[in-house]
Amino acid sequence: MIKFLVYVAIVLTIFAIGYLVKVFELASNLKGTKPDIITDKDNRLMSRLMLIFLIVFFLFVIWNLKSFVPLTLPEAASEHGLGLDWLFNFNMAILFFVFTITHILLFYFAFKYYGRSGSRAIYFPHSNKLEMIWTVIPAIVLAVIIIFGLKTWNKITEPASKDAIVIQLYAKQFDWTVRYAGKDNQLGASNYKLITGENALGMDPDDSKGADDIVVRNEFHIPIGKEIEFKLNAREVIHSAYMPHFRAQMNCVPGMTTMMHFTPTITTDEMRKKPYVIQLMKGINEKRAERGEKPEEFNYVLLCNKICGNSHYNMQMTIIVESEEDYNKWLSSKKAYFSK
């Protein structure tokens, strides 16, 4: 019944608007004016509204920057992340400069050159000089962006060093399992046919390389200043290992192993003491308090950045970055999977 009344109200509103338009047309005819004819006065009003819109629009942009930039991620916590952040900021500076200039010119020209009776536009079909300017300048800017981008990308995708700590990230609906390569720094073989309720990774018990492999869940630890090579696998659908604070992301694809690596530069405790992070967590916990939730402490996280199913949002895992001494102490407290 309520839906029916809503539909009736919408139909009646449309009819009312139609009759108001007719009334307006009749009133204009009685006054001897034609509402469908655009006058100089109308054009002048629109030009001034364009200028007002320009000012309001940029005030809105400034408000957006002031309101939402302080809610972005803290500084990168990996070596290559600094380069990525620089590249992102470089691109944004160019985009914001072009955005500002083009919008000022667009609305200013609409304000200055509004239609006037008797005025005629200049016929200007072509200019080789202008064509050259707006072709060459964007081409140079894009070439610079691409060169910097490729340079940064090559650093990220180059093979990891031989001394890198090897860790497997295994994704399945809807959680993560982490496997450390142990003292030999080599992961043992695995096969999907060996997957059971206990052996979630399908690890091969006959492979000697996997005898010292350590499997952990809920959270995993990595040492500061040491290169970490991640080998990524997925069980049933494509997932994506996303570690936003390290500016690292790579797809986990069923049936194949993908890889990425980075070197963490800021421990969890150090990041928690950063003024920006303290302010950020203060705002988050204020919102949590309004909803009656307990306060949270800052942590690095591993997320899935693919919409992999109904419980996709549950795919997160805490990452602890600590000193090499604390990392070794934590790892030595864990037993090898096949020794249990």
N, C-alpha and C positions, 0 to 999 in steps of 0.2 A: 504493500500500500504506500509506504514511504517513497519507494522508487518511483511509483506512478505519479505521485504528487510532485516529485522533483522534475520529472519529464514534463509535466503540465506547466510547471513554473518556468522552465526553460523555453518552451514553445510560446507562452504568453509574453515573456520578456522579448523574444525575437519580434513578435507582432507589435509590441509597444515601441520598440526601436524603429521599426518600419514606419509606423504612424507618426512618430516624432520627426522623422526625416521629411515626410510629406508636409507636415505642418510648417517646418522650417522653409521648405520650397515655396509654399503658398505665401508665407509672410514676406519672403524675398520678392516675389512677383508683385505683391501689393505695394512694396516700397519702390518698385521700378528697377531693382537690381537683379543681376543674374548670378546665382551662387556658383555655377559651374565655370565662370570666367575668372581666371587668376589675374588680379590687379597688381600694380606696382606696390601698393600698400601691403598686399599679402606676401609678395616676394621679400619686401624689406623686413617684415615681421619674421619670416622664416630665416632670413640671413642672421638676424640678431639672436634668434633661438639657437642657430647653429653655433654661434660664438659662446653662448651660455652653456650649451651642451659640452663644448670643448673644455671649458673651465671645470664644470661639474665632473666630467669624465676623468680628467687628470687628478682631481681631488679624490675621486673614488679609487684610482690606481694607487695613489700615495697611501691612502688608508689601507688598502689591501696589503701593500708592501710592509707597512708598519705593523699590521695585525698578524700577518701570517709568516713572514720571514723569521721572526723569533721562535716559531714552532717547528722549524726545519731541523734536520739531523745535526748533531754536534760535529765537531771537526773529525776528519777521517782518522781512523785508528790503524791504518796500514800504510806502508811505504808508497804503493802504487795509488792508494786513495787520494793522496795529496795531489798527484798529477791529474787524476780524474776531476777532482774538485776545481783545480785551476782551469782545466779545459772547459768544464761546465760554466764557470764564472766568465770565462773569456767569450764563450758563445752567447751567454745571456747579456753581456755588456754590448755586444754588436747588435743583437736583436732589440734590446731596449732603446739603443740609440736610433736605429732605423724606425722602430715603432713610434718614438716620440716625434721625430722629424716629419714622417709621412702624415701622422694624424694632425699635427699642427697645420701643415700646409693644406691638407684636405678640408678642414673646417674653416680655416682662414680664407681660403679661396671661395668657399661657399658663402662666406660673410661679405667679402669684398666685391665679388663679381656676380651678385644676384641679378636676375632678369629685370631690365628696365625697358619701358616702351620706346621703340625707335632704335634701340641698340642692336648691333649685329656682331656676331662672333667672327674673328679672323679665320679665314680658311688657311689651315696650316697642315697640309697632307703629309709632309715628310721632311726629316732633317738627318743627314748622315752623321753630323756631329753629335746630336742627341742620342741617336741609335748607338754610336760608338761608346758614349759615356755610360749609358745604363746597361751596356753589355759587358764592357771591359771591367768596370769597377766591381760589379757583383762577382764576375769570374775570378778576379784577383782575391777578393775577400773569401770566396768559397775555397779557392786553392789553398790559402793560408790555413783555413779551418780544417781541411782534409789532411794537409801535411801534418799539422799538430795532432790530429786525431789518429792518423796511422802510426805516428811515432809513439803515442801513448798506448795504442792497441798492441803494437809489437812488443812493448815492454811487459804488458800483461799476459800475453799469450805465448811468450817464449818458454822453452822447457825449463822446469824447475832444476835447481842445482842438485848435485848428488847427495849433499848433506841435508836436504829438506826432509822434515818429518812427514812420513806417509800416513795419511788417515783416510779411511773410507767413510763416506756418508751414504747411507742406504735409506731410500725413501719408499714408503708404502702407505696406502690409505689406512690410517691418517696419522702417521708418526714417523720419527726418524730413529735410526739405530746407527751408532758410531763404532767403528772398529779401528784400533791402533795396530800398527804393523809389528809392534814388539821390538825386542833388542836387535833383531836382524834387519829391521826397517823394510821388510818385504811382506806384503800381504799374501796369505795362503790362497789357494784356489777355492773357488766356490761354484756351485751349480744349482740352478733352480730346481732340479730334480731332487736335491737333497734337503730342500726346505721342509721343515716340520714345525710343530708348535714351539719346540725349544730352539731348534736351529733355524732362526728366522732369516739368516743370511745365506743359508745353503752352503755353509763352510765344509770343505772336504777334510775329514779327519785323517786321511791317508797322506796328505801333503805336509811334509815336514816344515815348510815355510810358515804354515799357519799354526804350528804348535805353540808359539808364544804370543799369538794375536789376542788382543784384549777387546772385549765388547762392552760398551757402556750405553746407558740410556738416560733420559731426563736432562742431563747436562754433560758437557765435555770441556776439557781444559786444554789450553795451548800456551806455550811459553812466549814471552815478549822477546823480540829481536831474533827469533828463529824462523826461517822460512818453512811454511807449512804447505805440503802438496796434498790436495784433496782429490781422491778418486771417487767419482759419483756414479751411483747405480740406482735403478728403480725397479720395482717388482711388476706393477701391472699397468700403470699409465704414466704419462710424462709429468714429472714434478719439476720444480726449479729450486735449487739451493740458493737462497738469497740471504746474505749477511750484510745488511745495509750500513752498519757502522764501519765496515771494512771496505765498502764499495765493491763488493764481490758478488757475482751471480753467475750460475751456470745451470743449464737444464740437466735433469737426471732422466735418462732415456732407457726404457726396458730393452734388454738384449745387448746393450753396449755400455762401455765405460767412458765417461767424459771426465775431464780434468781441469782444475784451476789451482792457482797457488798465490799466496801472499805472505807478507811478513808483518805481524802485528807490532805496533809501536807504542801503544798506550795500554797499561794494565787496567783491569776493571776498577780497582781501587783508585787509581790515578784519575780515571774518567769520572768517577763519582764525585771527586773533589773539584772538578772544573766548575767555575761560577755559572757558565751557561747551562751545564747539565743540572746543577742545583736548582736554578731558576726554572728550568724546563720541568723537572720532576715535581717542583712545588706546585706548578699550574696543573699538572696531571693529577696529583694527589688531592688538590682542592676539588676537582671535578669528581674524583672517586668518592670523596667524603660526602658530596651532595647526593650521591646515589647510595650512600650507606655502605660503601666498600672499603676494605682495608687499604692503607697506603702501600705503595710499591717502591722498591729500591731499584735504581738503574742497573740494568744488565745488558750485555751484548746478547743478541738473539740470532738464531738460525730460523728462517721462515721458509715456507713454500710459496713461491711467487707464481704458481700456476693454479687456476681454479680446477682442482683435481677431484671434486666431489662435494657432497653435502657437508662434510665435516672438515673441509679445507682449512678453515680458520683455526682448527686445533693443531695444525702442523707447525709447532714451534718448539725450540729447544734452547736452553740457556747455554751461553758460551762464557767461560771464565778465562780471562787472560791474566797470567801471573808471572812471577819471576821463574827463571829456569829451575832454581832450587826447589821452589814450592811445587812446580809442575812435576819434577822428578819424584818428589815425595808422594804426591797424589797418585802418580802412575804406578809407583812401586807398591802402593796399597791395594792395587787391583790384581786379581788373579787372571792368568791366561784362560781363555774360554774352555779349552779341552782339558785343563787341569782340575776343573770343578767336579 
